[in-house]
Amino acid sequence: MPSLKIGTRKSELARTQTQTVLHALEKAGYSAQEHFVVTKGDIDKRPLSQISGDGFFTKEIEKHLLLKHIHMAVHSSKDLPSMTHKYLPWVAFGEREQNMDVLIRKKNQDVKTIGTSSPRRTSQLKQHFPNCKIVDIRGNVPTRIEKVRDGIIDATVLAKAGINRLKLEDFIYEQGLEIEELPFTTAPCQGILGVQAYFEYQHILEKITNLELTNIAHAEKSILALLGGGCHLSVGVHIQKKEEFHLDFFYDDQSTLHNHHLQSKRLGDLVRSAYSKVFSDKIGNPKGRVWLTQPIQHQHSVAKKLAEKNYQAICWPLIEIQTVWDPQQLDKLNLKKYEGIVFSSQFAAQIFLLEWAYQSTDRLEKLKNMPIFSVGKSTSKILQELTVTEAPEATSNSLSKILPKTRKPYLIPGTPMTRMASELAEQKIPFEILSLYESFPSKSPLRTDIPNVQTGDKIVLTSPSAVEQFIVECKANAALESLQVFTIGPTTARAIEKHGIKHQMSRTPGSWDRLIEELE
C-alpha cells in the first residue's frame, strides 16, 4: 500500500509525539510520513474557559481524515472529543508518560503571577497558591517557558509528559528556572498518546494499540462526558491499574470542590462511584435509585434534578451517540434553499452548531436570521445557551401542525430516525434530513459492567433503541427484569408495549418532570 500520511499539528511537541508513532508503524512494516494540519485551537487564542464543547484542537484533523487527505492522526488524547465519530476510531499508543503537572519558576524568586489557560489548573492553583494572581496564557511548551524566563510571568504550569517528550528538563535548568512538582489531579487522558484513523485502517491501529491503556483512556473520557464534556470544565481524572483500578478525581463545579481517591475491581463501577461523589453532599440517605440509560453526555442535568429530590442516579448508558457528519456535505450547505430549520433533539443542535455554524462568524449570522424551531425543552435550552435563538419548545406532533406549509423544504439536522420526519411527512410538509449522528449500543464500561440491582430500583428508557438494547441485556441478566420501568415519550412507550415489558411505573408515556412527580 502507499505511504501512510499521519496528520499532526505543527508544534514541536505534536511532531515529537508523531515521530514515535511513525517509528512504531515502520517496525510493523508500514511506510509513513507526517502531514501538518492547522487547527482552530492554533488560531483561536481565547481562554479555554470561554470555549464551549470539546475537540478544540482536533476538528480540522478529523476533517482531513474524513476527506481522506490523511490516513491516520496523532493527538494528545486529552484533546480528543468525548463524542467520537463513527468512522474515526482512536486508541491509546505506547505507555502513559509521567502523569504530573509541574510549576516552572525562577530559582529563588517569589511567585506572584502564574500563567495558565486551564480552568482545572486555575482552580487547583487557587488552593495551593492563594496569594498569587492567575494570568491567562496560551502557547506551546517552549513559548510558555520563555515567558517565565523573560519575566513576563513568574511561573507557569506544564505537563511533565510534554517536558519529558521534548527532553526539555536540562534546558529549563539552564535558563535559571526550576521545576516544582504539583500535587494536582491531571486532565483526563493527560500523558496518553492517541492515534486516530479512518475506519478502513483500523486493522493497522490494532497492531500498535495498548489495549489496557485504551480502556482506561476511554473510561477517563466517560467521566468528562458525564459532566458535560469540554475544555471549559474544571475536571481532573487519573486512573491506574494495580491489583484493582485506582482513580484520583477532582471537580470544581463552582459551588463545591470534589477531591476523591477511589478504587474498584471494575472500570464501570469506578466511573459510577466517581460520578456519585459529585452529588454526595446533596443526597443524604437516598430515597431510592434511578438508572439512567440515555447517552452519557446528557445524563448530568437529570442526575442533578434527581439529587435535589434525594434520589441517586445510576449511570447505565445503553445507547451511545456517534457523529456521522460529512465535511463535504456541510461545506456545501446553503441555507437559502430552506424555509427554516427544525432541531428535533439536543444532539442535533449541539453537533450542527459546533460542526457547521461555529466554523465562521458569517455562518452563525446566517443561522440567526433563519426561522428556527425546536422540539423539547432540552433542545430549546441548548439553542438559548449557545446564543442562537430563544425558540419555544414544542413536541414533534404539535410543531408539525403549526409549521407554515411552503414550497421550500425545512432542514432537519440530526438522524434519519427522528420522529419529526414522520410527523412532517404525515402533514405533507417538505423537508430534508441532514445526517449528523446515529445511535449504537454503548461500548462504555458503564454499560458492560452492569450495576448490581437493588430492591426498588427504577430505570428510565428514553428511546426505542434503548428499549431494544434493554431487551438484549435482560436476556443475558435476568435480574434486570425486576427493574420498574419509566418511559419518556410516545415512541418509547410504543416500543415497551410491543415487547410486553412488565413492571411499568406508569401506563402512559411521560417526561422528566413527570418522572420526578411519580417518584415523589
Backbone torsions as a table, in degrees:
resi	resn	phi	psi	omega
1	MET	NA	159.2	-179.8
2	PRO	-66.3	167.0	180.0
3	SER	-60.7	134.9	-180.0
4	LEU	-74.5	132.5	174.0
5	LYS	-93.0	121.9	-176.6
6	ILE	-108.6	113.3	-177.5
7	GLY	-77.2	143.4	178.8
8	THR	-160.4	158.5	171.2
9	ARG	-73.9	169.1	-173.8
10	LYS	-87.9	-6.8	-176.7
11	SER	-62.5	155.4	-178.8
12	GLU	-61.2	-38.5	179.3
13	LEU	-65.3	-45.0	179.8
14	ALA	-60.6	-41.7	-179.0
15	ARG	-67.8	-39.5	178.9
16	THR	-63.0	-44.2	178.8
17	GLN	-62.7	-39.9	-178.8
18	THR	-65.2	-35.8	-179.5
19	GLN	-61.4	-36.5	179.9
20	THR	-66.3	-35.3	178.3
21	VAL	-71.9	-40.1	177.8
22	LEU	-57.7	-43.4	-179.9
23	HIS	-63.6	-40.4	179.9
24	ALA	-66.1	-39.2	178.3
25	LEU	-65.7	-40.0	178.7
26	GLU	-64.6	-38.0	176.4
27	LYS	-64.9	-30.7	178.9
28	ALA	-82.0	0.0	175.4
29	GLY	98.2	16.4	-178.4
30	TYR	-114.7	138.8	172.4
31	SER	-84.3	136.1	-176.4
32	ALA	-147.6	150.9	176.9
33	GLN	-143.3	151.7	-177.8
34	GLU	-82.6	150.9	-179.9
35	HIS	-136.5	121.9	-172.0
36	PHE	-86.8	139.3	178.4
37	VAL	-132.3	132.0	175.6
38	VAL	-90.2	125.3	-178.1
39	THR	-101.5	165.9	177.4
40	LYS	-59.6	-35.1	178.9
41	GLY	-64.6	-23.6	177.7
42	ASP	-79.0	-19.8	-175.3
43	ILE	-104.0	-46.3	-177.3
44	ASP	-78.7	113.4	-174.7
45	LYS	-103.0	18.4	176.2
46	ARG	-63.4	154.7	173.1
47	PRO	-58.4	142.6	-177.1
48	LEU	-62.0	-26.9	-179.7
49	SER	-66.2	-16.4	-178.2
50	GLN	-97.6	4.1	-173.1
51	ILE	-107.7	123.1	178.8
52	SER	-84.0	152.2	175.9
53	GLY	78.3	-176.4	178.2
54	ASP	-134.1	-173.8	-173.7
55	GLY	76.3	22.0	-175.4
56	PHE	-60.8	-32.6	-177.6
57	PHE	-103.7	9.7	-173.0
58	THR	-129.0	-14.9	-171.6
59	LYS	-57.6	-47.0	-177.9
60	GLU	-64.7	-35.7	177.2
61	ILE	-65.8	-40.3	177.9
62	GLU	-63.9	-37.0	176.5
63	LYS	-61.9	-41.9	178.7
64	HIS	-62.8	-37.0	177.7
65	LEU	-65.8	-45.0	-178.1
66	LEU	-66.8	-32.1	178.5
67	LEU	-83.7	-1.9	179.3
68	LYS	63.6	26.6	171.8
69	HIS	-73.6	-27.0	175.4
70	ILE	-133.8	161.9	-177.7
71	HIS	-99.2	-36.4	-177.6
72	MET	-143.0	169.6	179.1
73	ALA	-147.6	150.7	178.2
74	VAL	-114.8	130.2	-178.4
75	HIS	-131.1	159.2	156.2
76	SER	-73.5	121.2	-171.8
77	SER	-58.8	-26.7	-179.9
78	LYS	-65.9	-17.7	179.4
79	ASP	-86.1	-13.8	-176.2
80	LEU	-71.8	144.9	-179.6
81	PRO	-68.3	152.6	-180.0
82	SER	-78.3	-19.2	174.4
83	MET	-105.1	111.5	-172.2
84	THR	-86.5	158.4	176.1
85	HIS	-86.8	139.4	-176.9
86	LYS	-53.5	-37.2	-173.5
87	TYR	-99.1	9.9	-176.8
88	LEU	-129.9	69.9	177.6
89	PRO	-67.3	153.3	176.2
90	TRP	-138.3	152.4	-178.9
91	VAL	-133.5	162.4	174.0
92	ALA	-85.7	139.9	-176.1
93	PHE	-116.0	140.5	173.8
94	GLY	67.7	-154.6	178.2
95	GLU	-103.0	154.9	177.3
96	ARG	-69.4	129.4	177.9
97	GLU	-71.1	164.1	-179.2
98	GLN	-49.1	119.5	-170.5
99	ASN	-97.1	91.1	-174.3
100	MET	-159.3	143.2	168.4
101	ASP	-93.4	143.2	178.2
102	VAL	-130.6	152.7	176.1
103	LEU	-99.3	122.6	175.3
104	ILE	-96.7	119.2	-174.1
105	ARG	-144.0	162.0	176.4
106	LYS	-75.2	143.7	179.3
107	LYS	-65.5	139.7	173.6
108	ASN	54.9	36.5	179.7
109	GLN	-133.2	136.9	178.3
110	ASP	-64.6	145.5	178.6
111	VAL	-103.6	117.1	178.3
112	LYS	-114.5	-26.9	178.2
113	THR	-128.7	133.2	179.4
114	ILE	-124.9	130.0	-177.6
115	GLY	-98.1	130.3	173.1
116	THR	-164.1	154.0	175.0
117	SER	-110.7	0.7	-174.2
118	SER	-88.4	123.3	175.0
119	PRO	-59.6	-37.1	179.1
120	ARG	-63.3	-49.5	-179.9
121	ARG	-64.5	-38.3	178.5
122	THR	-58.5	-45.7	-178.9
123	SER	-62.5	-44.0	-178.5
124	GLN	-73.0	-32.6	176.3
125	LEU	-63.5	-39.3	-179.9
126	LYS	-62.9	-29.0	177.1
127	GLN	-74.3	-42.2	-173.3
128	HIS	-92.6	-21.0	178.8
129	PHE	-132.4	65.9	-172.3
130	PRO	-62.9	-20.7	-177.7
131	ASN	-96.3	2.6	-178.6
132	CYS	-95.3	152.1	174.6
133	LYS	-92.3	129.5	179.3
134	ILE	-94.3	122.5	-175.3
135	VAL	-110.6	131.7	177.8
136	ASP	-69.6	131.3	-179.0
137	ILE	-147.1	134.3	176.4
138	ARG	-123.0	163.8	178.7
139	GLY	137.6	166.2	179.8
140	ASN	-75.1	175.9	-174.0
141	VAL	-59.7	-51.9	-179.8
142	PRO	-59.9	-37.3	-179.6
143	THR	-62.2	-42.7	-178.3
144	ARG	-69.7	-34.3	175.9
145	ILE	-64.4	-42.7	-180.0
146	GLU	-62.5	-35.1	180.0
147	LYS	-66.5	-30.9	175.0
148	VAL	-74.3	-44.8	179.5
149	ARG	-58.2	-40.6	-176.7
150	ASP	-84.5	0.8	175.7
151	GLY	80.1	12.0	177.5
152	ILE	-67.4	-37.4	171.4
153	ILE	-134.6	161.0	-178.3
154	ASP	-83.5	-25.0	-177.5
155	ALA	-162.6	162.2	173.6
156	THR	-144.0	161.4	179.2
157	VAL	-107.5	130.9	178.6
158	LEU	-132.0	158.5	173.1
159	ALA	-79.2	130.5	177.8
160	LYS	-60.6	-28.7	179.4
161	ALA	-58.9	-44.5	-179.6
162	GLY	-66.1	-40.0	178.2
163	ILE	-62.9	-42.3	-179.7
164	ASN	-65.8	-45.0	-176.7
165	ARG	-66.6	-32.9	179.1
166	LEU	-88.4	-4.2	-179.5
167	LYS	54.9	51.5	-174.0
168	LEU	-101.2	-1.5	-173.6
169	GLU	-59.3	-47.4	179.6
170	ASP	-63.5	-40.7	179.1
171	PHE	-59.9	-41.6	-179.2
172	ILE	-61.8	-44.9	179.5
173	TYR	-66.5	-35.4	179.2
174	GLU	-65.2	-24.4	179.4
175	GLN	-84.4	7.4	-179.0
176	GLY	78.6	24.1	-178.6
177	LEU	-112.2	166.8	176.1
178	GLU	-133.8	162.7	-177.1
179	ILE	-114.9	119.1	-179.7
180	GLU	-112.0	120.9	178.8
181	GLU	-69.3	138.7	-178.2
182	LEU	-111.6	139.0	-179.3
183	PRO	-83.3	49.7	-175.6
184	PHE	-95.2	150.2	166.2
185	THR	-84.8	124.8	-170.0
186	THR	-84.6	171.4	-177.8
187	ALA	-65.1	150.6	175.0
188	PRO	-53.0	127.9	178.3
189	CYS	72.4	11.5	177.3
190	GLN	-62.5	134.7	-179.4
191	GLY	86.8	2.0	-179.1
192	ILE	-110.1	126.6	174.0
193	LEU	-82.4	133.8	177.1
194	GLY	-113.0	135.5	176.2
195	VAL	-116.8	125.6	-176.4
196	GLN	-116.2	147.0	-178.3
197	ALA	-144.4	154.6	167.4
198	TYR	-64.8	140.1	-166.2
199	PHE	-56.1	-25.1	179.2
200	GLU	-63.4	-18.8	-177.2
201	TYR	-108.7	17.7	-180.0
202	GLN	-60.7	-31.8	179.6
203	HIS	-62.9	-27.0	177.1
204	ILE	-76.5	-39.6	176.5
205	LEU	-55.2	-41.6	-175.6
206	GLU	-63.4	-22.3	-179.2
207	LYS	-80.4	-17.1	-176.9
208	ILE	-120.8	5.4	-175.2
209	THR	-79.3	149.5	167.0
210	ASN	-101.2	101.2	-169.7
211	LEU	-63.9	-45.8	-178.8
212	GLU	-62.9	-42.0	179.8
213	LEU	-69.2	-32.9	176.4
214	THR	-61.9	-44.1	178.3
215	ASN	-62.3	-40.8	178.0
216	ILE	-65.1	-43.2	-179.1
217	ALA	-61.0	-44.1	-179.5
218	HIS	-69.4	-31.2	176.0
219	ALA	-67.5	-41.0	177.6
220	GLU	-63.6	-40.6	176.4
221	LYS	-63.2	-33.2	-179.6
222	SER	-61.8	-39.9	179.4
223	ILE	-64.8	-43.1	177.8
224	LEU	-61.8	-43.0	-179.7
225	ALA	-63.7	-39.3	178.6
226	LEU	-59.5	-32.6	-178.1
227	LEU	-88.8	1.2	176.8
228	GLY	116.0	-13.2	176.4
229	GLY	70.5	161.1	171.8
230	GLY	108.5	154.3	-177.9
231	CYS	-78.8	-3.0	179.3
232	HIS	-83.9	-9.4	-177.9
233	LEU	-88.5	149.6	177.7
234	SER	-98.8	83.1	-173.6
235	VAL	-131.1	133.4	173.1
236	GLY	-123.2	132.9	-178.7
237	VAL	-142.8	127.8	175.6
238	HIS	-143.6	118.8	-179.9
239	ILE	-112.1	134.0	175.1
240	GLN	-124.3	147.0	176.0
241	LYS	-102.1	113.7	173.2
242	LYS	-115.0	-129.6	170.7
243	GLU	-68.2	-34.9	172.4
244	GLU	-123.0	176.7	173.7
245	PHE	-84.2	131.4	178.8
246	HIS	-114.7	137.9	-177.0
247	LEU	-128.6	128.2	165.1
248	ASP	-100.8	127.2	-173.1
249	PHE	-132.0	127.6	177.3
250	PHE	-130.9	135.9	177.9
251	TYR	-152.4	124.9	175.2
252	ASP	-108.3	106.5	-177.5
253	ASP	-95.7	18.5	178.1
254	GLN	80.5	-14.2	176.0
255	SER	-120.2	-26.8	-177.3
256	THR	-140.9	141.2	172.3
257	LEU	-97.0	120.8	177.9
258	HIS	-104.9	124.2	-177.9
259	ASN	-141.4	107.6	-171.0
260	HIS	-138.1	150.4	167.7
261	HIS	-118.0	124.3	-174.9
262	LEU	-130.7	159.4	175.1
263	GLN	-147.9	152.8	-178.3
264	SER	-163.0	159.3	177.8
265	LYS	-78.6	-22.3	-176.4
266	ARG	-121.1	138.8	-178.9
267	LEU	-61.6	-42.0	-178.9
268	GLY	-60.5	-43.8	178.8
269	ASP	-65.2	-35.0	179.7
270	LEU	-64.8	-45.8	179.1
271	VAL	-63.7	-43.0	179.5
272	ARG	-61.6	-43.0	-178.0
273	SER	-67.4	-35.4	176.8
274	ALA	-64.0	-43.9	-179.2
275	TYR	-65.8	-37.3	178.7
276	SER	-62.4	-31.4	179.8
277	LYS	-62.9	-26.0	179.3
278	VAL	-62.8	-28.6	-175.8
279	PHE	-109.2	6.0	-173.6
280	SER	-62.1	-32.5	179.8
281	ASP	-72.2	-26.5	-177.8
282	LYS	-87.3	-23.2	-176.2
283	ILE	-109.7	117.4	175.8
284	GLY	-83.9	-108.4	172.7
285	ASN	-90.3	103.4	-171.2
286	PRO	-61.3	143.6	177.7
287	LYS	-70.9	-23.5	-179.1
288	GLY	175.4	179.7	-179.0
289	ARG	-121.8	140.0	178.9
290	VAL	-124.3	121.5	178.7
291	TRP	-82.5	125.9	177.7
292	LEU	-103.7	129.1	-171.9
293	THR	-115.2	-0.4	179.3
294	GLN	-73.6	166.4	-180.0
295	PRO	-52.3	145.7	-170.9
296	ILE	-60.1	-27.7	-178.5
297	GLN	-63.1	-20.2	-173.0
298	HIS	-121.5	28.4	178.3
299	GLN	-94.6	-19.8	-167.8
300	HIS	-64.6	-45.2	-176.8
301	SER	-63.7	-37.8	178.6
302	VAL	-70.0	-41.6	179.5
303	ALA	-60.3	-37.4	177.9
304	LYS	-65.2	-42.5	178.8
305	LYS	-62.9	-41.8	179.0
306	LEU	-64.2	-41.0	-179.8
307	ALA	-62.9	-36.7	178.9
308	GLU	-63.0	-26.8	178.6
309	LYS	-98.8	10.5	176.8
310	ASN	69.6	34.7	173.1
311	TYR	-114.4	143.8	-178.9
312	GLN	-95.0	129.2	176.0
313	ALA	-85.2	130.6	175.3
314	ILE	-109.5	116.3	-175.4
315	CYS	-82.2	117.3	176.2
316	TRP	-142.1	76.1	-175.3
317	PRO	-71.2	110.9	179.5
318	LEU	-77.8	-31.6	-174.5
319	ILE	-118.4	140.9	178.0
320	GLU	-115.7	133.7	176.2
321	ILE	-93.4	126.6	174.1
322	GLN	-121.4	137.6	179.5
323	THR	-75.1	151.3	178.7
324	VAL	-135.3	19.3	-176.5
325	TRP	-59.3	143.4	-179.8
326	ASP	-108.2	116.1	-176.6
327	PRO	-60.0	-34.0	178.4
328	GLN	-67.6	-42.2	179.1
329	GLN	-64.1	-41.2	179.6
330	LEU	-66.8	-39.9	-179.4
331	ASP	-66.4	-28.8	-179.3
332	LYS	-87.7	-3.7	-175.1
333	LEU	-63.4	127.0	180.0
334	ASN	-121.9	107.9	-175.5
335	LEU	-66.3	-19.2	-179.2
336	LYS	-64.7	-19.1	-179.5
337	LYS	-72.3	-16.0	-167.5
338	TYR	-116.4	148.9	177.3
339	GLU	-73.0	-32.9	-179.4
340	GLY	-175.9	180.0	-179.8
341	ILE	-121.3	133.5	177.9
342	VAL	-114.1	115.0	175.8
343	PHE	-95.7	113.3	-173.7
344	SER	-95.5	-2.7	177.5
345	SER	-158.7	160.7	178.4
346	GLN	-67.6	-30.9	176.0
347	PHE	-61.7	-45.3	-179.6
348	ALA	-58.9	-44.7	-179.1
349	ALA	-64.3	-48.2	-177.5
350	GLN	-61.7	-49.7	-175.0
351	ILE	-66.7	-43.9	-179.5
352	PHE	-61.8	-42.8	-179.0
353	LEU	-66.7	-44.6	-175.9
354	LEU	-73.8	-36.1	-175.2
355	GLU	-92.7	-17.6	179.9
356	TRP	-125.1	-62.4	-170.8
357	ALA	-63.6	-41.4	-175.1
358	TYR	-81.2	2.6	-179.7
359	GLN	-77.2	-15.7	175.3
360	SER	-158.8	151.2	177.8
361	THR	-63.3	-36.6	-179.2
362	ASP	-61.7	-43.6	179.6
363	ARG	-63.9	-42.2	-178.3
364	LEU	-64.4	-39.4	178.8
365	GLU	-67.2	-39.3	176.9
366	LYS	-62.3	-39.5	179.6
367	LEU	-63.9	-41.4	-178.5
368	LYS	-65.9	-22.6	180.0
369	ASN	-89.8	-0.1	179.8
370	MET	-92.6	148.4	168.1
371	PRO	-65.0	124.0	-176.3
372	ILE	-123.6	135.5	-178.9
373	PHE	-127.3	148.2	-178.7
374	SER	-132.2	148.1	177.3
375	VAL	-110.7	118.2	176.9
376	GLY	95.1	150.9	-178.4
377	LYS	-64.2	-42.3	-176.9
378	SER	-66.4	-36.4	177.9
379	THR	-65.7	-45.5	178.6
380	SER	-60.2	-40.1	-179.5
381	LYS	-64.7	-41.8	179.1
382	ILE	-60.4	-45.3	-179.6
383	LEU	-62.3	-36.6	178.2
384	GLN	-70.6	-44.7	-178.6
385	GLU	-62.2	-35.1	-178.7
386	LEU	-93.3	19.8	170.3
387	THR	54.3	40.3	177.9
388	VAL	-99.1	-50.1	-175.7
389	THR	-163.4	165.2	172.1
390	GLU	-110.2	46.0	-178.3
391	ALA	-58.7	125.8	-179.9
392	PRO	-66.4	148.6	-179.6
393	GLU	-73.4	153.9	177.0
394	ALA	-153.0	174.0	171.2
395	THR	-100.7	164.6	178.0
396	SER	-58.0	-40.2	-177.1
397	ASN	-69.5	-47.6	-177.0
398	SER	-68.7	-37.1	-178.8
399	LEU	-67.8	-41.2	-178.2
400	SER	-62.1	-26.5	-178.1
401	LYS	-83.2	-18.5	-178.4
402	ILE	-107.4	-10.3	179.3
403	LEU	-65.0	134.1	176.7
404	PRO	-61.8	136.4	177.9
405	LYS	-84.0	117.4	-176.9
406	THR	-132.5	170.4	176.4
407	ARG	-76.5	-32.7	177.8
408	LYS	-72.0	143.2	178.1
409	PRO	-80.4	160.6	170.4
410	TYR	-92.8	142.7	176.9
411	LEU	-91.2	128.9	176.5
412	ILE	-118.1	95.8	173.9
413	PRO	-70.9	141.2	177.4
414	GLY	146.3	-120.2	-175.4
415	THR	-131.6	145.5	178.4
416	PRO	-60.3	-18.2	-176.8
417	MET	-86.3	6.7	-174.7
418	THR	-65.1	140.6	177.1
419	ARG	-63.1	-30.7	-177.8
420	MET	-59.1	-38.1	-178.6
421	ALA	-61.7	-44.6	-179.1
422	SER	-68.4	-34.2	178.3
423	GLU	-66.3	-42.0	178.9
424	LEU	-67.2	-37.9	178.9
425	ALA	-61.8	-40.8	178.6
426	GLU	-62.9	-34.6	-179.7
427	GLN	-87.4	1.1	-179.6
428	LYS	57.9	40.6	175.5
429	ILE	-101.0	124.6	-177.4
430	PRO	-67.0	145.1	179.6
431	PHE	-155.8	162.3	172.3
432	GLU	-132.5	137.3	177.2
433	ILE	-91.1	132.5	170.5
434	LEU	-108.5	104.4	-174.8
435	SER	-69.4	121.8	-179.6
436	LEU	-122.4	-27.4	-178.4
437	TYR	-153.6	162.1	173.6
438	GLU	-138.5	160.1	178.4
439	SER	-109.3	144.5	-177.7
440	PHE	-139.8	159.6	171.2
441	PRO	-57.0	131.1	-175.6
442	SER	-65.4	141.0	175.2
443	LYS	-101.7	2.8	-177.4
444	SER	-64.7	144.9	173.3
445	PRO	-60.0	-19.4	176.4
446	LEU	-63.7	-28.1	176.2
447	ARG	-91.4	-47.1	-173.8
448	THR	-66.6	-31.2	173.3
449	ASP	-92.5	86.9	-173.2
450	ILE	-67.7	133.1	178.1
451	PRO	-63.0	157.4	174.3
452	ASN	-75.7	132.6	-179.4
453	VAL	-78.8	132.5	175.7
454	GLN	-113.8	152.7	-179.8
455	THR	-57.0	130.8	177.8
456	GLY	89.1	-1.9	178.7
457	ASP	-62.0	142.2	175.8
458	LYS	-116.0	153.3	179.3
459	ILE	-130.6	139.1	-179.7
460	VAL	-109.0	123.8	176.9
461	LEU	-109.3	131.2	-168.5
462	THR	-116.4	-1.3	-177.9
463	SER	-160.4	157.0	175.8
464	PRO	-57.3	-36.4	179.8
465	SER	-66.7	-33.8	176.0
466	ALA	-68.0	-36.5	177.2
467	VAL	-62.8	-46.2	-179.6
468	GLU	-58.5	-43.9	-179.0
469	GLN	-69.6	-34.1	177.9
470	PHE	-62.3	-40.4	177.7
471	ILE	-60.3	-44.1	178.7
472	VAL	-60.0	-45.1	-177.8
473	GLU	-66.0	-37.3	-180.0
474	CYS	-63.9	-35.8	179.5
475	LYS	-65.9	-30.7	-179.3
476	ALA	-87.2	-23.1	-176.6
477	ASN	-142.1	98.6	-174.1
478	ALA	-62.4	-24.4	-178.7
479	ALA	-61.1	-26.3	-178.4
480	LEU	-67.5	-21.1	-178.1
481	GLU	-68.6	-14.6	179.8
482	SER	-83.3	-9.2	-179.0
483	LEU	-68.5	135.5	174.1
484	GLN	-78.8	130.2	-170.6
485	VAL	-102.4	133.8	171.5
486	PHE	-122.1	133.7	-177.6
487	THR	-109.5	144.8	174.9
488	ILE	-108.1	118.1	174.1
489	GLY	90.1	152.9	-176.3
490	PRO	-67.1	-35.9	-178.7
491	THR	-68.6	-34.6	176.3
492	THR	-66.7	-41.1	179.4
493	ALA	-62.5	-39.7	179.4
494	ARG	-65.0	-37.5	178.0
495	ALA	-65.1	-38.5	177.6
496	ILE	-61.7	-45.8	-179.8
497	GLU	-62.9	-39.9	-179.8
498	LYS	-57.9	-39.4	-176.6
499	HIS	-92.8	-2.9	177.1
500	GLY	63.1	37.1	-179.7
501	ILE	-70.9	132.3	-179.7
502	LYS	-93.9	-174.8	177.2
503	HIS	60.5	36.8	176.6
504	GLN	-76.5	141.6	176.4
505	MET	-71.5	-32.3	-178.1
506	SER	-145.6	145.1	179.7
507	ARG	-83.6	-7.8	178.8
508	THR	-116.9	145.5	-179.8
509	PRO	-65.0	151.4	-176.1
510	GLY	-129.8	-165.1	178.3
511	SER	-129.7	176.3	178.2
512	TRP	-63.6	-39.9	178.2
513	ASP	-63.1	-39.1	178.9
514	ARG	-65.1	-36.7	177.1
515	LEU	-58.3	-47.8	-179.7
516	ILE	-59.5	-42.3	179.6
517	GLU	-61.4	-43.7	-177.8
518	GLU	-69.2	-33.3	177.6
519	LEU	-65.8	-36.3	-178.4
520	GLU	-74.7	NA	NA
